[in-house]
Amino acid sequence: MNRGHVPQRTCRGCGRKGPRAGLLRFVVIGGRLVEDQQGGMPGKGVYCCDQDVCRERLAKSKKVLKAD
Ligand SMILES: [Zn+2]
């Protein structure tokens, strides 16, 4: 088994990179961030650590919403 390349995602709260499985996924819908609990929601994904500090930073990040 070649483990090869593991996709990395960047937390928009703190900038830390990690495997997608270790991060929460949010999708911008109608100008709001909605947590994608199933991992299958269409749209632009935004990733964030599963930590309150990062979630709060993400929630306050207006740039994330404008990127939609
Ligand atoms: Zn983070």
N, CA, C, O and the ligand as a Tripos MOL2 file, in Angstrom:
@<TRIPOS>MOLECULE
protein
  273   271    69     0     0
PROTEIN
NO_CHARGES

@<TRIPOS>ATOM
      1 N           0.8340   -1.2050    0.0000 N.3       1 MET1
      2 CA          0.0000    0.0000    0.0000 C.3       1 MET1
      3 C           0.8640    1.2490    0.0000 C.2       1 MET1
      4 O           1.7020    1.4540    0.8780 O.2       1 MET1
      5 N           0.6440    2.0450   -0.9730 N.am      2 ASN2
      6 CA          1.3210    3.3410   -1.0150 C.3       2 ASN2
      7 C           0.4290    4.3850   -0.3660 C.2       2 ASN2
      8 O          -0.6380    4.7210   -0.8810 O.2       2 ASN2
      9 N           0.8740    4.8800    0.7480 N.am      3 ARG3
     10 CA          0.0340    5.8420    1.4550 C.3       3 ARG3
     11 C           0.0100    7.1720    0.7180 C.2       3 ARG3
     12 O          -0.9620    7.9240    0.7870 O.2       3 ARG3
     13 N           1.1030    7.4460    0.0110 N.am      4 GLY4
     14 CA          1.1340    8.5670   -0.9090 C.3       4 GLY4
     15 C           0.7410    9.9010   -0.3070 C.2       4 GLY4
     16 O           1.0650   10.2220    0.8360 O.2       4 GLY4
     17 N           0.0400   10.6540   -1.1130 N.am      5 HIS5
     18 CA         -0.2660   12.0340   -0.7380 C.3       5 HIS5
     19 C          -1.5590   12.1020    0.0680 C.2       5 HIS5
     20 O          -2.6080   11.6270   -0.3660 O.2       5 HIS5
     21 N          -1.4600   12.6920    1.2290 N.am      6 VAL6
     22 CA         -2.6630   12.9230    2.0280 C.3       6 VAL6
     23 C          -3.0700   14.3790    1.8460 C.2       6 VAL6
     24 O          -2.2870   15.2850    2.1340 O.2       6 VAL6
     25 N          -4.2860   14.6070    1.3710 N.am      7 PRO7
     26 CA         -4.7000   15.9940    1.1510 C.3       7 PRO7
     27 C          -4.6310   16.8010    2.4450 C.2       7 PRO7
     28 O          -5.1050   16.3710    3.4970 O.2       7 PRO7
     29 N          -4.0440   17.9510    2.3370 N.am      8 GLN8
     30 CA         -3.9340   18.8170    3.5030 C.3       8 GLN8
     31 C          -4.9350   19.9610    3.3880 C.2       8 GLN8
     32 O          -5.1560   20.5090    2.3080 O.2       8 GLN8
     33 N          -5.5190   20.3010    4.4940 N.am      9 ARG9
     34 CA         -6.4360   21.4370    4.5290 C.3       9 ARG9
     35 C          -5.9260   22.4210    5.5710 C.2       9 ARG9
     36 O          -5.2690   22.0460    6.5420 O.2       9 ARG9
     37 N          -6.2400   23.6710    5.3450 N.am     10 THR10
     38 CA         -5.7530   24.7010    6.2500 C.3      10 THR10
     39 C          -6.8950   25.2200    7.1100 C.2      10 THR10
     40 O          -7.9580   25.5740    6.5990 O.2      10 THR10
     41 N          -6.6700   25.2630    8.4110 N.am     11 CYS11
     42 CA         -7.6470   25.8540    9.3160 C.3      11 CYS11
     43 C          -7.7060   27.3550    9.0730 C.2      11 CYS11
     44 O          -6.6790   28.0330    9.0750 O.2      11 CYS11
     45 N          -8.9130   27.8680    8.8650 N.am     12 ARG12
     46 CA         -9.0610   29.3010    8.5980 C.3      12 ARG12
     47 C          -9.0770   30.1020    9.8970 C.2      12 ARG12
     48 O          -9.1690   31.3290    9.8870 O.2      12 ARG12
     49 N          -8.9860   29.3950   10.9930 N.am     13 GLY13
     50 CA         -8.9180   30.0930   12.2710 C.3      13 GLY13
     51 C          -7.4860   30.3950   12.6660 C.2      13 GLY13
     52 O          -7.1540   31.5300   13.0060 O.2      13 GLY13
     53 N          -6.6300   29.3700   12.6200 N.am     14 CYS14
     54 CA         -5.2620   29.5410   13.0920 C.3      14 CYS14
     55 C          -4.2230   29.3340   12.0050 C.2      14 CYS14
     56 O          -3.0490   29.6460   12.2080 O.2      14 CYS14
     57 N          -4.6300   28.8160   10.8610 N.am     15 GLY15
     58 CA         -3.6830   28.6170    9.7720 C.3      15 GLY15
     59 C          -2.9300   27.3040    9.8280 C.2      15 GLY15
     60 O          -2.0810   27.0390    8.9770 O.2      15 GLY15
     61 N          -3.2260   26.4880   10.8100 N.am     16 ARG16
     62 CA         -2.5710   25.1990   10.9220 C.3      16 ARG16
     63 C          -3.0520   24.2760    9.8070 C.2      16 ARG16
     64 O          -4.2250   24.2880    9.4330 O.2      16 ARG16
     65 N          -2.1280   23.4780    9.2860 N.am     17 LYS17
     66 CA         -2.4990   22.5320    8.2460 C.3      17 LYS17
     67 C          -2.6050   21.1390    8.8210 C.2      17 LYS17
     68 O          -1.8900   20.7740    9.7540 O.2      17 LYS17
     69 N          -3.4980   20.3800    8.2550 N.am     18 GLY18
     70 CA         -3.6370   19.0050    8.7040 C.3      18 GLY18
     71 C          -4.4930   18.2250    7.7390 C.2      18 GLY18
     72 O          -5.0730   18.7910    6.8130 O.2      18 GLY18
     73 N          -4.5730   16.9260    7.9520 N.am     19 PRO19
     74 CA         -5.4050   16.1020    7.0820 C.3      19 PRO19
     75 C          -6.8680   16.4840    7.2150 C.2      19 PRO19
     76 O          -7.3340   16.8600    8.2910 O.2      19 PRO19
     77 N          -7.5680   16.3820    6.1320 N.am     20 ARG20
     78 CA         -8.9660   16.7950    6.0990 C.3      20 ARG20
     79 C          -9.7920   16.1300    7.2050 C.2      20 ARG20
     80 O         -10.6890   16.7450    7.7820 O.2      20 ARG20
     81 N          -9.4770   14.8840    7.4820 N.am     21 ALA21
     82 CA        -10.2670   14.1420    8.4660 C.3      21 ALA21
     83 C         -10.1720   14.7480    9.8640 C.2      21 ALA21
     84 O         -11.0420   14.5290   10.7070 O.2      21 ALA21
     85 N          -9.1210   15.5000   10.0980 N.am     22 GLY22
     86 CA         -8.9410   16.0800   11.4170 C.3      22 GLY22
     87 C          -9.5170   17.4750   11.5650 C.2      22 GLY22
     88 O          -9.3940   18.1000   12.6190 O.2      22 GLY22
     89 N         -10.1460   17.9580   10.5040 N.am     23 LEU23
     90 CA        -10.6790   19.3130   10.5370 C.3      23 LEU23
     91 C         -12.1840   19.3070   10.2980 C.2      23 LEU23
     92 O         -12.7190   18.4080    9.6500 O.2      23 LEU23
     93 N         -12.8430   20.3050   10.8200 N.am     24 LEU24
     94 CA        -14.2650   20.4740   10.5400 C.3      24 LEU24
     95 C         -14.4220   21.1400    9.1900 C.2      24 LEU24
     96 O         -13.5940   21.9650    8.8020 O.2      24 LEU24
     97 N         -15.4710   20.7920    8.4740 N.am     25 ARG25
     98 CA        -15.7350   21.4330    7.1940 C.3      25 ARG25
     99 C         -16.9860   22.2990    7.3040 C.2      25 ARG25
    100 O         -18.0150   21.8780    7.8320 O.2      25 ARG25
    101 N         -16.8660   23.5000    6.7960 N.am     26 PHE26
    102 CA        -18.0060   24.3990    6.7310 C.3      26 PHE26
    103 C         -18.2180   24.7790    5.2720 C.2      26 PHE26
    104 O         -17.2910   24.7570    4.4620 O.2      26 PHE26
    105 N         -19.4540   25.1250    4.9620 N.am     27 VAL27
    106 CA        -19.7750   25.5780    3.6180 C.3      27 VAL27
    107 C         -20.4830   26.9190    3.7400 C.2      27 VAL27
    108 O         -21.3220   27.1160    4.6190 O.2      27 VAL27
    109 N         -20.1360   27.8310    2.8520 N.am     28 VAL28
    110 CA        -20.7830   29.1380    2.8390 C.3      28 VAL28
    111 C         -22.0960   29.0220    2.0690 C.2      28 VAL28
    112 O         -22.1100   28.7120    0.8780 O.2      28 VAL28
    113 N         -23.1900   29.2770    2.7690 N.am     29 ILE29
    114 CA        -24.5130   29.2120    2.1430 C.3      29 ILE29
    115 C         -25.2450   30.5080    2.4660 C.2      29 ILE29
    116 O         -25.5030   30.8240    3.6280 O.2      29 ILE29
    117 N         -25.5710   31.2440    1.4220 N.am     30 GLY30
    118 CA        -26.3080   32.4840    1.6140 C.3      30 GLY30
    119 C         -25.5980   33.4580    2.5370 C.2      30 GLY30
    120 O         -26.2370   34.1750    3.3070 O.2      30 GLY30
    121 N         -24.2770   33.4790    2.4570 N.am     31 GLY31
    122 CA        -23.5090   34.4260    3.2590 C.3      31 GLY31
    123 C         -23.2840   33.9910    4.6920 C.2      31 GLY31
    124 O         -22.7880   34.7630    5.5130 O.2      31 GLY31
    125 N         -23.6450   32.7650    4.9910 N.am     32 ARG32
    126 CA        -23.4100   32.2570    6.3470 C.3      32 ARG32
    127 C         -22.6210   30.9600    6.2840 C.2      32 ARG32
    128 O         -22.6840   30.2140    5.3060 O.2      32 ARG32
    129 N         -21.8800   30.7140    7.3520 N.am     33 LEU33
    130 CA        -21.1380   29.4610    7.4380 C.3      33 LEU33
    131 C         -22.0090   28.3960    8.0900 C.2      33 LEU33
    132 O         -22.5600   28.5920    9.1740 O.2      33 LEU33
    133 N         -22.1140   27.2800    7.4090 N.am     34 VAL34
    134 CA        -22.8950   26.1610    7.9330 C.3      34 VAL34
    135 C         -21.9650   24.9660    8.0850 C.2      34 VAL34
    136 O         -21.2370   24.6150    7.1570 O.2      34 VAL34
    137 N         -21.9930   24.3560    9.2320 N.am     35 GLU35
    138 CA        -21.1210   23.1990    9.4440 C.3      35 GLU35
    139 C         -21.6090   22.0270    8.6120 C.2      35 GLU35
    140 O         -22.7900   21.6790    8.6100 O.2      35 GLU35
    141 N         -20.6620   21.4320    7.9080 N.am     36 ASP36
    142 CA        -20.9820   20.2890    7.0580 C.3      36 ASP36
    143 C         -20.6830   19.0120    7.8320 C.2      36 ASP36
    144 O         -19.5790   18.4720    7.7700 O.2      36 ASP36
    145 N         -21.6700   18.5510    8.5470 N.am     37 GLN37
    146 CA        -21.4360   17.4080    9.4310 C.3      37 GLN37
    147 C         -21.3220   16.0940    8.6770 C.2      37 GLN37
    148 O         -20.6800   15.1570    9.1500 O.2      37 GLN37
    149 N         -21.9310   16.0240    7.5280 N.am     38 GLN38
    150 CA        -21.8750   14.7890    6.7510 C.3      38 GLN38
    151 C         -20.6590   14.7540    5.8350 C.2      38 GLN38
    152 O         -20.2440   13.6860    5.3850 O.2      38 GLN38
    153 N         -20.0940   15.9150    5.5620 N.am     39 GLY39
    154 CA        -18.9420   15.9740    4.6780 C.3      39 GLY39
    155 C         -19.3040   15.9340    3.2090 C.2      39 GLY39
    156 O         -18.4270   15.7720    2.3610 O.2      39 GLY39
    157 N         -20.5670   16.0770    2.8950 N.am     40 GLY40
    158 CA        -20.9560   15.9630    1.4900 C.3      40 GLY40
    159 C         -21.7130   17.1540    0.9320 C.2      40 GLY40
    160 O         -22.2810   17.0770   -0.1570 O.2      40 GLY40
    161 N         -21.7260   18.2440    1.6660 N.am     41 MET41
    162 CA        -22.4710   19.3970    1.1810 C.3      41 MET41
    163 C         -21.7550   20.0520    0.0140 C.2      41 MET41
    164 O         -20.5370   20.2270    0.0520 O.2      41 MET41
    165 N         -22.5030   20.4170   -1.0300 N.am     42 PRO42
    166 CA        -21.8720   21.1060   -2.1570 C.3      42 PRO42
    167 C         -21.5190   22.5270   -1.7870 C.2      42 PRO42
    168 O         -22.0510   23.0930   -0.8320 O.2      42 PRO42
    169 N         -20.6210   23.0850   -2.5510 N.am     43 GLY43
    170 CA        -20.2370   24.4730   -2.3020 C.3      43 GLY43
    171 C         -18.7910   24.5660   -1.8670 C.2      43 GLY43
    172 O         -18.0800   23.5690   -1.7390 O.2      43 GLY43
    173 N         -18.3940   25.7830   -1.6510 N.am     44 LYS44
    174 CA        -17.0140   26.0520   -1.2850 C.3      44 LYS44
    175 C         -16.7790   25.6570    0.1560 C.2      44 LYS44
    176 O         -17.4320   26.1740    1.0630 O.2      44 LYS44
    177 N         -15.8600   24.7510    0.3670 N.am     45 GLY45
    178 CA        -15.5750   24.2910    1.7150 C.3      45 GLY45
    179 C         -14.5560   25.1660    2.4180 C.2      45 GLY45
    180 O         -13.5960   25.6490    1.8180 O.2      45 GLY45
    181 N         -14.7930   25.3530    3.6950 N.am     46 VAL46
    182 CA        -13.8540   26.0780    4.5440 C.3      46 VAL46
    183 C         -13.5470   25.1590    5.7200 C.2      46 VAL46
    184 O         -14.4480   24.5620    6.3090 O.2      46 VAL46
    185 N         -12.2740   25.0540    6.0500 N.am     47 TYR47
    186 CA        -11.8940   24.0920    7.0710 C.3      47 TYR47
    187 C         -11.4290   24.7860    8.3410 C.2      47 TYR47
    188 O         -10.9300   25.9110    8.3120 O.2      47 TYR47
    189 N         -11.6040   24.0980    9.4400 N.am     48 CYS48
    190 CA        -11.3190   24.6800   10.7410 C.3      48 CYS48
    191 C         -11.0370   23.5660   11.7370 C.2      48 CYS48
    192 O         -11.6610   22.5060   11.6870 O.2      48 CYS48
    193 N         -10.0840   23.8130   12.6520 N.am     49 CYS49
    194 CA         -9.8210   22.8450   13.7170 C.3      49 CYS49
    195 C         -11.0730   22.6760   14.5810 C.2      49 CYS49
    196 O         -11.9200   23.5660   14.6610 O.2      49 CYS49
    197 N         -11.1630   21.5410   15.2070 N.am     50 ASP50
    198 CA        -12.2620   21.3110   16.1380 C.3      50 ASP50
    199 C         -11.8870   21.8880   17.5050 C.2      50 ASP50
    200 O         -11.7610   21.1630   18.4920 O.2      50 ASP50
    201 N         -11.7160   23.1900   17.5320 N.am     51 GLN51
    202 CA        -11.3780   23.8830   18.7730 C.3      51 GLN51
    203 C         -12.1930   25.1730   18.8240 C.2      51 GLN51
    204 O         -12.3880   25.8450   17.8110 O.2      51 GLN51
    205 N         -12.6570   25.4980   20.0040 N.am     52 ASP52
    206 CA        -13.5040   26.6890   20.1310 C.3      52 ASP52
    207 C         -12.8090   27.9390   19.6330 C.2      52 ASP52
    208 O         -13.4250   28.7700   18.9650 O.2      52 ASP52
    209 N         -11.5320   28.0810   19.9500 N.am     53 VAL53
    210 CA        -10.8300   29.3050   19.5590 C.3      53 VAL53
    211 C         -10.8050   29.4670   18.0480 C.2      53 VAL53
    212 O         -10.9580   30.5760   17.5380 O.2      53 VAL53
    213 N         -10.6130   28.3770   17.3380 N.am     54 CYS54
    214 CA        -10.5680   28.4450   15.8780 C.3      54 CYS54
    215 C         -11.9610   28.6650   15.3010 C.2      54 CYS54
    216 O         -12.1240   29.4080   14.3330 O.2      54 CYS54
    217 N         -12.9410   28.0380   15.8780 N.am     55 ARG55
    218 CA        -14.3110   28.2110   15.3890 C.3      55 ARG55
    219 C         -14.7620   29.6520   15.5720 C.2      55 ARG55
    220 O         -15.4470   30.2170   14.7190 O.2      55 ARG55
    221 N         -14.3690   30.2340   16.6920 N.am     56 GLU56
    222 CA        -14.7480   31.6290   16.9280 C.3      56 GLU56
    223 C         -14.0570   32.5500   15.9370 C.2      56 GLU56
    224 O         -14.6680   33.4760   15.4020 O.2      56 GLU56
    225 N         -12.7910   32.2910   15.7010 N.am     57 ARG57
    226 CA        -12.0680   33.1190   14.7290 C.3      57 ARG57
    227 C         -12.6720   32.9750   13.3440 C.2      57 ARG57
    228 O         -12.8230   33.9500   12.6090 O.2      57 ARG57
    229 N         -13.0070   31.7690   13.0110 N.am     58 LEU58
    230 CA        -13.6050   31.5330   11.6970 C.3      58 LEU58
    231 C         -14.9360   32.2690   11.5860 C.2      58 LEU58
    232 O         -15.2350   32.8790   10.5600 O.2      58 LEU58
    233 N         -15.7220   32.2080   12.6400 N.am     59 ALA59
    234 CA        -17.0430   32.8490   12.6280 C.3      59 ALA59
    235 C         -16.9250   34.3610   12.4490 C.2      59 ALA59
    236 O         -17.8220   35.0050   11.9050 O.2      59 ALA59
    237 N         -15.8150   34.9130   12.9110 N.am     60 LYS60
    238 CA        -15.6280   36.3580   12.8170 C.3      60 LYS60
    239 C         -14.9450   36.7770   11.5290 C.2      60 LYS60
    240 O         -14.8180   37.9650   11.2350 O.2      60 LYS60
    241 N         -14.5080   35.7850   10.7650 N.am     61 SER61
    242 CA        -13.7510   36.1030    9.5700 C.3      61 SER61
    243 C         -14.6800   36.4600    8.4220 C.2      61 SER61
    244 O         -15.3070   35.5860    7.8240 O.2      61 SER61
    245 N         -14.7650   37.7250    8.1230 N.am     62 LYS62
    246 CA        -15.6250   38.1880    7.0250 C.3      62 LYS62
    247 C         -15.0570   37.7750    5.6650 C.2      62 LYS62
    248 O         -15.7930   37.5920    4.6950 O.2      62 LYS62
    249 N         -13.7550   37.6370    5.6200 N.am     63 LYS63
    250 CA        -13.1130   37.2570    4.3500 C.3      63 LYS63
    251 C         -13.6260   35.9220    3.8500 C.2      63 LYS63
    252 O         -13.7910   35.7110    2.6490 O.2      63 LYS63
    253 N         -13.8710   35.0360    4.7810 N.am     64 VAL64
    254 CA        -14.3330   33.7070    4.4020 C.3      64 VAL64
    255 C         -15.6490   33.8010    3.6520 C.2      64 VAL64
    256 O         -15.8600   33.1010    2.6620 O.2      64 VAL64
    257 N         -16.5340   34.6720    4.1270 N.am     65 LEU65
    258 CA        -17.8440   34.7930    3.5010 C.3      65 LEU65
    259 C         -17.7520   35.4690    2.1390 C.2      65 LEU65
    260 O         -18.4840   35.1250    1.2110 O.2      65 LEU65
    261 N         -16.8570   36.4190    2.0330 N.am     66 LYS66
    262 CA        -16.7290   37.1340    0.7580 C.3      66 LYS66
    263 C         -16.1700   36.2540   -0.3490 C.2      66 LYS66
    264 O         -16.3640   36.5180   -1.5360 O.2      66 LYS66
    265 N         -15.4820   35.2160    0.0610 N.am     67 ALA67
    266 CA        -14.8450   34.3520   -0.9310 C.3      67 ALA67
    267 C         -15.8710   33.5490   -1.7200 C.2      67 ALA67
    268 O         -15.5330   32.9560   -2.7450 O.2      67 ALA67
    269 N         -17.0900   33.5220   -1.2680 N.am     68 ASP68
    270 CA        -18.1110   32.7260   -1.9440 C.3      68 ASP68
    271 C         -18.4710   33.3290   -3.3000 C.2      68 ASP68
    272 O         -19.3170   32.7880   -4.0110 O.2      68 ASP68
    273 ZN         -7.1490   26.1090   13.9600 Zn       69 ZN69
@<TRIPOS>BOND
     1     1     2 1
     2     2     3 1
     3     3     4 2
     4     3     5 am
     5     5     6 1
     6     6     7 1
     7     7     8 2
     8     7     9 am
     9     9    10 1
    10    10    11 1
    11    11    12 2
    12    11    13 am
    13    13    14 1
    14    14    15 1
    15    15    16 2
    16    15    17 am
    17    17    18 1
    18    18    19 1
    19    19    20 2
    20    19    21 am
    21    21    22 1
    22    22    23 1
    23    23    24 2
    24    23    25 am
    25    25    26 1
    26    26    27 1
    27    27    28 2
    28    27    29 am
    29    29    30 1
    30    30    31 1
    31    31    32 2
    32    31    33 am
    33    33    34 1
    34    34    35 1
    35    35    36 2
    36    35    37 am
    37    37    38 1
    38    38    39 1
    39    39    40 2
    40    39    41 am
    41    41    42 1
    42    42    43 1
    43    43    44 2
    44    43    45 am
    45    45    46 1
    46    46    47 1
    47    47    48 2
    48    47    49 am
    49    49    50 1
    50    50    51 1
    51    51    52 2
    52    51    53 am
    53    53    54 1
    54    54    55 1
    55    55    56 2
    56    55    57 am
    57    57    58 1
    58    58    59 1
    59    59    60 2
    60    59    61 am
    61    61    62 1
    62    62    63 1
    63    63    64 2
    64    63    65 am
    65    65    66 1
    66    66    67 1
    67    67    68 2
    68    67    69 am
    69    69    70 1
    70    70    71 1
    71    71    72 2
    72    71    73 am
    73    73    74 1
    74    74    75 1
    75    75    76 2
    76    75    77 am
    77    77    78 1
    78    78    79 1
    79    79    80 2
    80    79    81 am
    81    81    82 1
    82    82    83 1
    83    83    84 2
    84    83    85 am
    85    85    86 1
    86    86    87 1
    87    87    88 2
    88    87    89 am
    89    89    90 1
    90    90    91 1
    91    91    92 2
    92    91    93 am
    93    93    94 1
    94    94    95 1
    95    95    96 2
    96    95    97 am
    97    97    98 1
    98    98    99 1
    99    99   100 2
   100    99   101 am
   101   101   102 1
   102   102   103 1
   103   103   104 2
   104   103   105 am
   105   105   106 1
   106   106   107 1
   107   107   108 2
   108   107   109 am
   109   109   110 1
   110   110   111 1
   111   111   112 2
   112   111   113 am
   113   113   114 1
   114   114   115 1
   115   115   116 2
   116   115   117 am
   117   117   118 1
   118   118   119 1
   119   119   120 2
   120   119   121 am
   121   121   122 1
   122   122   123 1
   123   123   124 2
   124   123   125 am
   125   125   126 1
   126   126   127 1
   127   127   128 2
   128   127   129 am
   129   129   130 1
   130   130   131 1
   131   131   132 2
   132   131   133 am
   133   133   134 1
   134   134   135 1
   135   135   136 2
   136   135   137 am
   137   137   138 1
   138   138   139 1
   139   139   140 2
   140   139   141 am
   141   141   142 1
   142   142   143 1
   143   143   144 2
   144   143   145 am
   145   145   146 1
   146   146   147 1
   147   147   148 2
   148   147   149 am
   149   149   150 1
   150   150   151 1
   151   151   152 2
   152   151   153 am
   153   153   154 1
   154   154   155 1
   155   155   156 2
   156   155   157 am
   157   157   158 1
   158   158   159 1
   159   159   160 2
   160   159   161 am
   161   161   162 1
   162   162   163 1
   163   163   164 2
   164   163   165 am
   165   165   166 1
   166   166   167 1
   167   167   168 2
   168   167   169 am
   169   169   170 1
   170   170   171 1
   171   171   172 2
   172   171   173 am
   173   173   174 1
   174   174   175 1
   175   175   176 2
   176   175   177 am
   177   177   178 1
   178   178   179 1
   179   179   180 2
   180   179   181 am
   181   181   182 1
   182   182   183 1
   183   183   184 2
   184   183   185 am
   185   185   186 1
   186   186   187 1
   187   187   188 2
   188   187   189 am
   189   189   190 1
   190   190   191 1
   191   191   192 2
   192   191   193 am
   193   193   194 1
   194   194   195 1
   195   195   196 2
   196   195   197 am
   197   197   198 1
   198   198   199 1
   199   199   200 2
   200   199   201 am
   201   201   202 1
   202   202   203 1
   203   203   204 2
   204   203   205 am
   205   205   206 1
   206   206   207 1
   207   207   208 2
   208   207   209 am
   209   209   210 1
   210   210   211 1
   211   211   212 2
   212   211   213 am
   213   213   214 1
   214   214   215 1
   215   215   216 2
   216   215   217 am
   217   217   218 1
   218   218   219 1
   219   219   220 2
   220   219   221 am
   221   221   222 1
   222   222   223 1
   223   223   224 2
   224   223   225 am
   225   225   226 1
   226   226   227 1
   227   227   228 2
   228   227   229 am
   229   229   230 1
   230   230   231 1
   231   231   232 2
   232   231   233 am
   233   233   234 1
   234   234   235 1
   235   235   236 2
   236   235   237 am
   237   237   238 1
   238   238   239 1
   239   239   240 2
   240   239   241 am
   241   241   242 1
   242   242   243 1
   243   243   244 2
   244   243   245 am
   245   245   246 1
   246   246   247 1
   247   247   248 2
   248   247   249 am
   249   249   250 1
   250   250   251 1
   251   251   252 2
   252   251   253 am
   253   253   254 1
   254   254   255 1
   255   255   256 2
   256   255   257 am
   257   257   258 1
   258   258   259 1
   259   259   260 2
   260   259   261 am
   261   261   262 1
   262   262   263 1
   263   263   264 2
   264   263   265 am
   265   265   266 1
   266   266   267 1
   267   267   268 2
   268   267   269 am
   269   269   270 1
   270   270   271 1
   271   271   272 2
@<TRIPOS>SUBSTRUCTURE
     1 MET1         2 RESIDUE 1 A MET
     2 ASN2         6 RESIDUE 1 A ASN
     3 ARG3        10 RESIDUE 1 A ARG
     4 GLY4        14 RESIDUE 1 A GLY
     5 HIS5        18 RESIDUE 1 A HIS
     6 VAL6        22 RESIDUE 1 A VAL
     7 PRO7        26 RESIDUE 1 A PRO
     8 GLN8        30 RESIDUE 1 A GLN
     9 ARG9        34 RESIDUE 1 A ARG
    10 THR10       38 RESIDUE 1 A THR
    11 CYS11       42 RESIDUE 1 A CYS
    12 ARG12       46 RESIDUE 1 A ARG
    13 GLY13       50 RESIDUE 1 A GLY
    14 CYS14       54 RESIDUE 1 A CYS
    15 GLY15       58 RESIDUE 1 A GLY
    16 ARG16       62 RESIDUE 1 A ARG
    17 LYS17       66 RESIDUE 1 A LYS
    18 GLY18       70 RESIDUE 1 A GLY
    19 PRO19       74 RESIDUE 1 A PRO
    20 ARG20       78 RESIDUE 1 A ARG
    21 ALA21       82 RESIDUE 1 A ALA
    22 GLY22       86 RESIDUE 1 A GLY
    23 LEU23       90 RESIDUE 1 A LEU
    24 LEU24       94 RESIDUE 1 A LEU
    25 ARG25       98 RESIDUE 1 A ARG
    26 PHE26      102 RESIDUE 1 A PHE
    27 VAL27      106 RESIDUE 1 A VAL
    28 VAL28      110 RESIDUE 1 A VAL
    29 ILE29      114 RESIDUE 1 A ILE
    30 GLY30      118 RESIDUE 1 A GLY
    31 GLY31      122 RESIDUE 1 A GLY
    32 ARG32      126 RESIDUE 1 A ARG
    33 LEU33      130 RESIDUE 1 A LEU
    34 VAL34      134 RESIDUE 1 A VAL
    35 GLU35      138 RESIDUE 1 A GLU
    36 ASP36      142 RESIDUE 1 A ASP
    37 GLN37      146 RESIDUE 1 A GLN
    38 GLN38      150 RESIDUE 1 A GLN
    39 GLY39      154 RESIDUE 1 A GLY
    40 GLY40      158 RESIDUE 1 A GLY
    41 MET41      162 RESIDUE 1 A MET
    42 PRO42      166 RESIDUE 1 A PRO
    43 GLY43      170 RESIDUE 1 A GLY
    44 LYS44      174 RESIDUE 1 A LYS
    45 GLY45      178 RESIDUE 1 A GLY
    46 VAL46      182 RESIDUE 1 A VAL
    47 TYR47      186 RESIDUE 1 A TYR
    48 CYS48      190 RESIDUE 1 A CYS
    49 CYS49      194 RESIDUE 1 A CYS
    50 ASP50      198 RESIDUE 1 A ASP
    51 GLN51      202 RESIDUE 1 A GLN
    52 ASP52      206 RESIDUE 1 A ASP
    53 VAL53      210 RESIDUE 1 A VAL
    54 CYS54      214 RESIDUE 1 A CYS
    55 ARG55      218 RESIDUE 1 A ARG
    56 GLU56      222 RESIDUE 1 A GLU
    57 ARG57      226 RESIDUE 1 A ARG
    58 LEU58      230 RESIDUE 1 A LEU
    59 ALA59      234 RESIDUE 1 A ALA
    60 LYS60      238 RESIDUE 1 A LYS
    61 SER61      242 RESIDUE 1 A SER
    62 LYS62      246 RESIDUE 1 A LYS
    63 LYS63      250 RESIDUE 1 A LYS
    64 VAL64      254 RESIDUE 1 A VAL
    65 LEU65      258 RESIDUE 1 A LEU
    66 LYS66      262 RESIDUE 1 A LYS
    67 ALA67      266 RESIDUE 1 A ALA
    68 ASP68      270 RESIDUE 1 A ASP
    69 ZN69       273 GROUP 0 **** ****
